[in-house]
Amino acid sequence: MSELRPDSPVRRPDTARPREEADPEIAPPSDVELDAISRHLVTLPGQEGAEVSVDDKLGVTFVRGPGSGPDLTYAALPRWDADTWPQALAAVRSRMLDEGSWPSLLLRDELELGGALEVELERRGWMRATGETVMWVGHASVVPHLDPLMRIEAVQPRSIQTHEALERSIFGIGADQAERRRAALVAALEAGRLRAWIVWVKDEPVAVARLSQGHGSAGLQGIGVVKARRGQGYGTLVTTIATRAGLATGNRIVWLSVGTGNTPALGVYARLGFKPAFSWTRWLVTEDPRRR
């Protein structure tokens, strides 16, 4: 072990990459990777207790969360052709109504039937409700140093309750969901499908993030910072930590999905090197589904 003398200048190793050297160019996601990301995105609610099932007869993947609200229950990834999709759409709508759910459909913009499906949905009484942009990155940024009193904790069984409660506080999730979400979090962590982090400042938990592994892709989700600590770099920090972990486990790229109107988050992710891959939209029927 060597000892650094007080008068010795601090120097970078000869093997270190020059600071001004740009990150290597990474090829954008292939069609196969885009499909993997889409499947992964749709199945993410399963890590919070939702039921996810592929219905080959109706040609969709169903996500059924607790309750019947459209935010928790929807159909996605339609595998319909140009000739039979009207009948398939009607069948999906009827199935969801029979189950007591408000008909809701997730679409990758401009990728489902060349965008023609969206035009026809509007004609048939559906409306575009919300949407997000999926972004990807193939390199990890430098981890910023913010506060000597800060620490990063990888979520373990002893910290699951803290992590889950902090997520609910940040994202406005009801306390009635706590038990279900904790059980799903335990299962995903034990199965190796999920890693999660808490950022602490002194004894205060201030930020969270998840890294989900599935369908041959690595996706970030649940990135959030408590209101009093926003704008101080903790979102950037925990995103960087999770991204580096995703790439370190052998994934070529890491992706995340962010609301198209969330300008601050889009700016943070762009500064970290994330680029748009595709967007997706949630569609809802416009009439009261209880009126048959």
N, C-alpha and C positions, 0 to 999 in steps of 0.2 A: 504494500500500500504506500502510495506517495503522499507527500505532505505539501500543501500549497503555501509557499512563503508569502508573507504580507506584501513584499515588494514585487512579487511575480505578476506580470500582466496576464489577464484572463484572455485566452485565445480559443478560437474554434478549432476543432480537430481538422486535420488535413483532409479527412474523408467526408466532411460535412458538405452537403449540397449548398451551393451559393444561395444567399437569401433572395437574390433577384431572379433566380431560375424559376420558370413557371412550372406548374404541375403538368405532368405528361397528359397529352390529349387522350381522353377515354372515349371509346366508341359509344354512341347512344344505345339505349336498350333495343335489342332485336325484337322482331315480332313474337318470337317464342318467349322472351323475357317480359314483354308487355302483357301477354296472356297470363303469364305466371303472376305478375303484379296484380292484374285484375282479379284473378281467383283469390289471391291472398287478401286483397282489400275487402272483398265481399265476405270472406269467412272470418275476418277479425272479430266481429261481435261474438263469435263462439268462445273467445277467450274471456268474455264477460258474462257468460252464462246463457247466451242465445242458442237456439237450436238451428243448425245449418244442415240442409239436406238438398241433394240434387234430385230433381224430378225429371226423369228422362221422358216421360209421357208428355208432359207439358213443355219440356224444353227450356227449363229455367232452374236456377238455384234459389231455394227459399231460405230466408232468414226469418226466424220467428223468435222474437224476444218476449219477455213477460208483458202482459197487456196486449192491446190491439192497436196501439198508436203507430202511425206511419214511420216515425223515427226509429222504431224498434223492430218492425215487421215489414218485409218487402220481398219482392222478386227481383232477381238480377241475372246478368249474363245470359240473356235470351239466345237460344240457338235455333232461330227460326229462319226459314227461307222466304224469298220474296213472294211466293205464291200462297203460302199457308199462314203467314204471320197474323192476319186479321182474326182468323179462327183461334189461333194460339193465344193472342192477347185477350180475346173474349173469355176463353177458358180460364186463364189466370185470374182475370177479374172476378169471375164467378166463384172460383175456388176461394179466393181471399174473402169475398163477401160471405160465403157459406161458413167460413171459419170465424166470422165476426171481426175481420180486420179491414181497415180502410185500404182499398187497393193502392199500392205503391210500387213503383218500378224504378230500378237503378239502371242507367245507360251510360256507356262510354260515348261521349260526344263524337259524332262523325265516324264512329267505328262500327256501330250496329246498323247493318243493312245500308251502309254508305250514307247514313244520315236521313234516309227516306223515312225511317220509322218515326223520327221526331216530328216531322211534318204531319204525318198521318195521326199521330197521337193527339195533336192539337185539334185536328178536324174531328176527332172522335171524343172530345170532351175531357181530355187530360190536360194538365197544366204543368209547366216547369216550375218546380218549387225552390229547391236549393241546389247548389253545385260546388264542387271542389276541383282543384288542380292537383294532379299527381306530379311530383317533382323527383328527380333522381340525381345522385352524385356518385362519382367513382373514385374520389380521393378524400382524405380526411384533413380538415383544417387543424391548425395548431391549437392546443387546449389553452384558453386564456387563464391567466391567474388574476383572481378578483379580490380575494380577502384572505389573509392568513388565518382567520378564524373559521374558514369554510372547509367543509369536508364532503366527499361524495360517498354515499353508501349504496352498495349493491343490495337490492332487496332480498332478504332471507326470511324464513318463517317468522322470526321474532319481530320483523318490521313490516309485515304484510298489512297489519291493521293501520299503522301510521300512513303507509303509502296509499292505501285505498281511501282512507278518510281525507287525505290531502287532495287526491284526485276529485273526490266528490265536492269538496269545498271550492276547488278551482273551476270545475266545469259545471257546477250547479246541479249535481245529480242528487236525487232524493235519498234520504236516509233509509227508506224502505227497501232500497236496492243493495244495501251494504252487505248483508249476509250472503246473498247470491253472488255478488261481485268478489267477495273475499274467497269463497269456495272455488270460483272459476280461476282466480288468480293463483291460488295454491296448486290447482291441477295443472295449469299451463307451465308454471315454474318447475314443478316436479317432472313434467314430461320433457323438459328442455326446449319447449317451443317459445319460451319467453324469458327475457331478462328485463330487469327494471331497476331504476335508480331514484334515490332521494338526495337532493342537495340540502345540506344543513349549513346554517350560519349561526355559530355558537350552538344554542340548543333549540333553534327554530328551524323547522323544515320549510323550505321556501320554493322548491321546484321539483318536478317529477318528469320522468320519461320512461317509455317502454321500447324495447326492441323485440319484434316478433319474427320468428323464423317459420317459414311455411311455403309450400309450393315452389321450392327452389329459389326463394327470394327473401330478402331481409327488409322489413318495413318498420319505420318509426311511428309511434302513435302515443297519444296521451302526453304530449309535451306541454307543460303548463307551469306557470309561475304565479305565486300568490299575488294578489293585487298590489299590496304595499311594496313589493320588490320588483315590479315590472319596470323595464327600461334601464335596468342596472347590469345587464349582461348575463343573468343566470339562465335565460332561455337559450342563448347562444352557447353557453358552457355545456348544459346538459345535452343539447342537440349534438354538439361536437363529440362528447363522450360516447353517446349512443352510436353515432356514425362510425367512429373508430372501432368500436366493438363489433359492429356489423361487418365491416371490411376485414377485421382481424380474424373472423371466423370463417373466412374463405369465400365470401360473397364478392362478386365483381362490382356490383353496385348496391346502393342502399336507396330506398325510396320513402316518401311520405306523402300525405294528402292534406291539403290546406284549403280553407274556404276561399273562393275566388274574390271575395270582398275583404279579406283580412290583409290589408295592405302592410301593416307592421310586420306580420309573420312572413309574408311573401318577401319583404325586403331583407329580413334576417336570413332566410334560407338562401336567397340569391347571393348574399355576401359570403355564405359558406360554400358556394359553388353549385348549389342545386339548380337544375334546369328543368323546364316543363317537359313532361312526357305525354300526357293526355289529360283531358278533363272528363268529369262524369257529372251527371245530373240526376236528381230525384224527381220523378213525375208522379203526380197524384190525380185522381179523378176529381172533377170540380164539383159534381153534385154530391149531396148527402148520400153516402152508400147505404144508409138504412132505408132509403126510398127505393124499393125494388120495382 
